[in-house]
Amino acid sequence: MSMNDHQNKCPFCEPDPARVVARRSLAYVLRDGFPVSPGHMLVIPNRHVGSWFDATDEERSAILKLLNQVKTMMDDQEHPDGYNIGINVGETAGQTVMHLHVHLIPRYEGDVSDPTGGVRFVIPSKGNYRRPGFVPEWNALAIVKER
């Protein structure tokens, strides 16, 4: 499949304008279509590029700058208690859209029974190094809090 074929089928090459939060010359911010928590955002380069390691230094810099800007916006709007930042590189790592995107996932007190390990839970049984084999329960009700 050619790069043009990838771009024609890529949801990040022509995103839904209603979901675009901010756009700059090299990257943009998109509301996640399948949010893990309220305010889950994606920071994406404008150019179709597969992974963090394929992006230019300028694109990575633009992504990091937007990541900081959207974090500040989230602090003001959603008031999360923490964040996870993540990038999946390749199908084996869980990447389903082969266009680089950085997840900014707001976290809220009580959204899981034990947040120890954070991003280490990409392999659930190895996530909590303090409690090997423990997988926390997700509490969707805990993230619906008064604002």
C-alpha positions in Angstrom: 0.0 0.0 0.0 1.4 3.4 -1.0 1.8 6.4 1.4 -1.2 8.1 -0.4 -3.3 5.0 0.2 -2.4 5.1 3.9 -3.3 8.9 4.0 -6.6 8.3 2.2 -7.7 5.8 4.9 -6.1 7.5 7.9 -8.5 9.1 10.3 -5.8 11.5 11.5 -4.9 12.8 8.1 -8.4 14.3 7.7 -9.8 14.5 11.2 -13.4 15.5 12.1 -13.1 19.3 12.5 -15.6 19.1 15.4 -13.0 17.1 17.4 -10.0 19.3 16.7 -9.1 21.4 19.7 -6.1 23.3 18.4 -4.0 23.3 15.3 -0.5 24.5 14.7 1.8 24.4 11.6 3.3 20.9 12.5 0.8 19.3 14.8 -2.7 19.4 16.2 -4.8 18.3 19.2 -7.8 16.0 18.8 -10.4 14.8 21.3 -10.0 11.0 21.5 -12.9 9.2 19.8 -12.8 6.5 22.4 -11.8 8.4 25.6 -10.5 6.5 28.6 -11.5 9.4 30.8 -13.1 12.8 30.5 -10.8 15.1 28.6 -8.7 12.3 26.9 -6.8 14.1 24.0 -4.4 13.1 21.3 -1.6 15.2 20.0 -0.8 14.4 16.4 1.6 15.6 13.7 0.0 17.0 10.6 2.2 15.0 8.4 1.4 11.3 8.0 4.2 9.7 10.0 4.0 6.2 11.6 5.8 6.6 14.9 7.6 8.9 17.3 10.9 7.5 15.9 9.9 8.5 12.3 9.0 12.1 13.2 11.4 14.9 12.7 12.9 16.8 15.6 10.7 19.7 14.7 7.6 17.6 14.8 8.5 16.0 18.1 9.2 19.5 19.5 5.8 20.8 18.2 4.0 17.8 19.8 5.7 18.4 23.2 4.8 22.1 23.1 1.1 21.3 22.3 1.1 18.6 25.0 2.1 21.2 27.5 -0.5 23.6 26.2 -3.4 21.1 26.3 -2.3 20.0 29.8 -2.7 23.6 31.0 -6.1 23.7 29.3 -7.2 20.5 30.9 -6.1 21.7 34.3 -8.5 24.7 33.9 -11.4 22.8 32.4 -11.4 19.2 33.8 -9.3 19.6 37.0 -7.8 16.2 36.9 -5.7 14.8 39.7 -3.0 13.5 37.4 -2.1 12.4 33.9 -0.8 9.5 31.9 1.0 10.3 28.6 1.5 7.5 26.2 2.6 6.5 22.7 2.0 3.1 21.1 4.5 2.2 18.5 3.6 -0.7 16.2 0.8 -3.2 16.3 2.5 -5.4 19.0 2.4 -2.3 21.3 -1.2 -1.7 20.6 -1.0 0.9 17.9 -4.2 0.6 15.8 -3.9 3.8 13.7 -0.5 3.9 12.0 -0.2 7.7 12.3 1.8 8.9 15.3 -0.4 10.1 18.1 0.4 10.9 21.7 -2.3 10.3 24.3 -2.8 12.7 27.1 -5.1 10.9 29.6 -6.4 12.9 32.6 -6.6 10.8 35.7 -9.0 11.3 38.6 -8.8 10.2 42.2 -10.5 6.9 42.6 -10.7 6.1 38.9 -9.0 2.7 39.6 -8.7 0.9 42.9 -4.9 1.2 43.0 -3.1 3.4 40.4 0.4 2.0 41.4 2.3 1.2 38.2 0.4 3.6 35.9 1.6 3.1 32.3 3.2 -0.2 33.4 -0.3 -1.7 33.0 0.2 -2.2 29.3 1.0 -5.7 30.5 -1.6 -5.9 33.3 -0.1 -8.7 35.4 3.2 -6.8 35.5 1.8 -3.4 36.2 1.9 -3.2 39.9 5.5 -4.0 41.0 4.4 -3.8 44.6 1.7 -6.4 44.2 2.7 -8.8 41.4 -0.2 -10.2 39.4 -2.7 -7.6 40.9 -4.9 -5.9 38.3 -6.9 -2.9 39.7 -10.6 -2.5 39.1 -11.7 0.3 36.9 -14.2 2.6 38.6 -16.0 4.7 35.9 -18.2 6.3 38.5 -15.3 7.8 40.3 -14.4 10.0 37.4 -17.8 11.6 37.2 -17.3 14.2 39.8 -18.7 17.6 40.5 -16.9 20.4 38.8 
